[in-house]
Amino acid sequence: STANAPEDDAPNRYSRPERTAYGRYSRDANSSGSSLPSNTLEKRIEELERELAKERQENARLMKMAQEKEELIGKLKEEIDLLNR
C-alpha cells in the first residue's frame, strides 16, 4: 500500500509548472509575430487545460480502481492460503 502513495498525488503533480509553461508559450508566440491571434491561442490553451484536467481526473479514477483491485487480489490470495492450510 505504501508503494502506491506517490501515485496518489499524480493528478496534481504537474499543474503549476504547466500553467507557467502555457503562459510563457502564449507570450512567446505573441511576441514572435504568430499568424494566429492571441485570443485564439488563449482559447486553445484554455481548451487544452480543460481536456488535461478531464484526463487527469480519469487517470486518478483508473489508478484508484487498479489499487482497489490489487488490494482485493491480495485479500483473495490470503484467503486461498488460509483455505489451503
Beta strands, then each sheet from edge to edge (+ up, - down):
end
